[in-house]
Amino acid sequence: MSTLRNSQGKARAFCIKGRACSFVPGQERVAEENLSKALKLDPQLLDAWNGLGEVYWNMQDIPQAQRCFEQALEMCTPNPVSLRNLSMALRAGGGHDDASQAASRRQNYAKALEKAKEAVALGPEDPLNWETLGNAYIGNFFVNAKRPDEIKRALIAYEKSDAAYAKLGKWNPSLHFNRGMAAKYVEDYDLALRSFARAQEIGAVGAAEERRKVLELIEQLVEHLEKKGARRTRSLKEPGVHFPDSYRNLKDLQSGKHLETALAVKVLSVLKRAGEVPVIAVCCDSSGEYLALSMYNTELPKFEQVVIPGRTVLAVEEAKLRQISVTAAPHQLSYSCVAVGNPAELTVISGGAPGTSSSLACATGGPTVYSTAADRTVEEAPAGEKLNGTTTGPLGQTRAECQEILIGVAREAGKGGRAAVLRALVPQLQSLVEKELGDGAGERLGRVEAMLERMGHGEVFQEEKEEGKRCAPGYIEGLEPSLAFHNPKTYPWTSELQKHCAEIQGELKEHLNVTEIWVPGSGAKQPQAKIAKVFSGEQWEERFPKTRKILQRLSGLRFFEVFFSQMPPRTKSSEHSEPQNYILTLHLGLQLEQGKCSLQVGRRKREWEEGQVVVFDTTYIHAAANDSERSGCAVLVLRFWHPGLSKEEQHALHLSHLLLAGTPDPEKSS
């Protein structure tokens, strides 16, 4: 035993000496020698493995560095430092000249993202872990041709890193520089300008140049987008320009009309920004409305070989419209923008360059990532200074205080400020979930935060599957299954609910003619349907005590909303979808004419039966019908939380519904 302790003591001594030498320029070999001796004496000395890996990193021997971090995780316990460093090493490795090396590089970047996530899970208080995660999202976006959503996740990680640095009274120039680059990629130019200004202030190399590029881009956009007038009429009358009637324009896109058809746009000009992301073309639609077409994973020279400005008309499949506003620059502007993740989503309708394909998949490509590793050097922030030129804003200690903060944000933001409310909501949710659930629960809301970020940008998740089309602005990633109809047996409590069908039927019949409790259903979607609430928000309706008692006894059920619904004879609802994929819906048939009542979800159809349940995902386009000539149709509608949600996520989403319900919508304020 004493021999072992002596060996471990020597190992630690060699480790300390090696770590000290690693900070002295020119002493890398001495550091390597001492750290290697330490590991021979004690192969489970974590600090020595991480130290040796960092020495190889500084010597630009990336493969050796990667092996050290892998050995640290294999020989010792999982730890955020080794995971973070391994993520950086995986992204810093070379190899993309031929097809096999490129495939390996793509795998490395995907693996690097997973390691960065693991590092954050083990060390959510460390700002370097969050910064590394942000850089991993950016790298994965470029190398694996992901959609721009990936960059928005990076921005969330950078924001958490910034907050963690602030708690420590430190800053890191690379964080603000990288955040500026990420914001520029998703066309959040206000955030980009603020981030580059802050990065320049604290010494980030290249920040001033990047800020100049953003200002130059804004000037180009102003020049192209504000010259409408006569140019609008002329652009529509160019010979050879043809907008087929079957395609949508911006007004259709804004109103949601013709969801099954593509948007048609004419390319007017292409911004000259070699090597920049995204490639931006100024376009107009069939009515002469202007917009920017932003194309990711696209090579500008290849795109210019296919299109002819002033003549080429493109079709944009599943176009997602958003409004971009710039207020922090000398030139203020607001414009419509449609972004595509890959040029393969575009086809030439007319006016393309001679001899080229109608598909723009040939323009796929893009520049390499600007940064793959977080800077290990951080600096102390001067006392009392606000990092990034702002504070994170006030945090409420109670639900009522959080509600007041959101109301204040909504009033100050005014029209167009829904994104500001959603941004302000995130820290309130983190604070409340942490206080109410404890144990770091507020740090485990990444998927909820990503959803709110997308909603703030006006994004709507859309997906076409074999079972049908889905559409949802409130979309939590990774929830499975994502089927149109779910097997009720997946949820054991449904069989217990069916056993009590007669009791629920009896209570419903007692209230069918109590007119004051029945209110219109979903407006234009179900103009003749009526509903009677059983449970909503956090309140039970006192009129239905038997149904309440039955539901409260169902083990494993986590309900969001419960109500009775009835449809008169010869009525049907219009096709529609509900806005959240994290809530599923159950119907229990209570009163109907057999074979006359049905539910269409996506491309699947089911008949309602008395005493039986159907469970389905309302993000699929769906509709209900009562084809009976004489009988009304009544069901119990039970909307419940998706079982794929964690306890923390469910609680945060529940709180978000309550808080947003009590906050005025800035978009509707005067």
C-alpha positions, 0 to 999 in steps of 0.5 A: 500500500505504501508503495502504491501511495509513493508511486501516486505521489511521484505521478502527481509531482511529475504532473504538476511539473509538466503542467507548469512547463506547458505554460512556458513558451518553448518548454512543450517537450519538457512538459510532454516528458513529465506528463508522460512519466506521470501517466506511466506511474498512474495511468488513471491520473486525469489531470495528466491525460488532459494536460498532455492532450493540451500540450500536443494541441499546442504543438499542433499534433492534433491526432495525438491530442485526440488520443489523449482525450479519448484515453482520459475518458476511457481510463478515468471517469467521464468529465467535461474537460476531456469531452470538451477538448475531444470535441475541439480535437475532432473538429480541428483534425484535417482530412477532406481532400478526397471522398473517404476523408470528407466522409470521415470529417463529416462523422467527426463533426457530428461526433464532436457535437455529441461530445460537446453536448455531453460536456455541457450536461456534466458541467453546465456552469462552465462557460467554456463548455457552452462556448464549445457547444456553440462552435460545435453547432456551427461546425456541424452546420457547415460540414454536414450541410445542416439547415440554419436552425443549427446556427440558432442553437449555437446562439443559444449556447453562446448566450448561456456561455456569456451569462456563465462568464458574467457570473465568474466576472470574466470575458472571452473575446472569441465568444463575442466574435463567434456569436457575431459570426453566427448572428450574421449567418442567420441574418440577425444583423443587430446582434452581429453588430453588437457582438462584433463591437464588443469583441473589438472592444476587448481585443478580438482579432478581426472583429472590426473587419467583420463589423465593416462587412456587416455594415457594407452588406446592409448598405447593399441591401438598402440600395437594392431593396429601396429602389422600387417604384419604376423598377417594380413595373419594369421588372414584371414586363421584361420579355420572357418573364413568366409567373405561372398562375399555379404558384404562390406570391408573398401575400399567399405566403403571409395568409397561408393560402395554397400551402401545397404550391411553391413560391415563384420569385424572379431574380433581380440581382445577386449580392457580390459577397464572395465566400460569405454565408448566406448567398443573397439574391434580391427578388420580386414576386408576381405582384412586384413585391420585393424580398431577399432570397437567402441560400445556405450551403450555396456557392455563389459562382455556381449559382451565377452560372445558372440564373440570369438577373432580370429574367430567371424565375425560380420556384421555392418549395415549402418557402418560409417567410420571415421579416428581417429588421435592422435598427442598430446600423446607420441605415435602418431597414425592414424587408421580407426574406425567404431562406432555403437550407440548400439550393436543391430546394430551388428549381428554374421555372423560366429564364435560366441560363442556356444549357443548364438544368432546371434544378439548382442542386448543382450550386450546392457547396459553401465555404469552410467553417470560420472557427472550430475551437473555443479560445482557452484564454479568458480575462477578468472583467472590470468590476461593475462592467456589463458584458456585451454592453447589456445585462440579462434583464430582471428575473422574477422570483415568483410566477407573478413577478415573472408575469409582470416582467413579461407584461413590461417587455410587451408594452415597451416592445410594441408592435413587432415585439413578439420575439422580444417577449419570447426572448424575455420568457426564457430566463424567467422559465429557467429561474422558475423551473430551477426554484420549483424543481431544484437540482439544476432543472433550469439548465436542462431546457435546451429543447424548449429554449430552441423552440422559443427561439425559432418561434421568435423568428417566426419559423413554422416546422413543416414536414411531409411524411408518408402519413401526411403533412405536419405543420407546427410553430411550437415544435420540440425536437426529438419527440417520438413516436411522431405518427398520425395515429398512436396505438392507445395500448402505448398508454396503459391508462387509456384502457382504465379510462374506457372502463369508466365510459358509462359514468362519463356518458351519464355526466355529459347527458346531464349537461347537454342542454345546459346552454351557458357552459357550451361555447364555440369550438375553434372558430372557422375550423369548427364553426358549428361545434360546441365545447364544455371545459372540464380542465384548462390552465390549472382549473377544474370545472366544478360541474363535472366532479365524476369525470374529474375524479376518474381522470385524477385516478389514471396513473401515468396520465399528464393532461394539459386540457380536457373538454367535451365536444359535440358536433351537430348532424351533417357538419364537419370541420375544415382541415387544420393543424394545432400548433404544438407537437408536444401535446397529443390528443385523445378522443373517447367516443360518448354519443354518436351514430355508428359508422357516421362519425369519422376523423381524418388525420393526415392520409389516415382515417378512423371512425369514432366508436362509442366507448373506444378511444383514438389517440393522434398527433394534431400537428398533422393536417386533420378534420372531423365529420359527423355525416349522421342525418339526425344524431349529434356526435359527442366525445371527450377530448383529452389533450395530454403531454407527450411522454417524450418530454422530460419533467423539466421540459413539461413544467417549463412548457406548462409555465410558458402557456400560463405566462404567455396567456397573461401577457398582451400580444405586442403584434395586436397592441395599438 
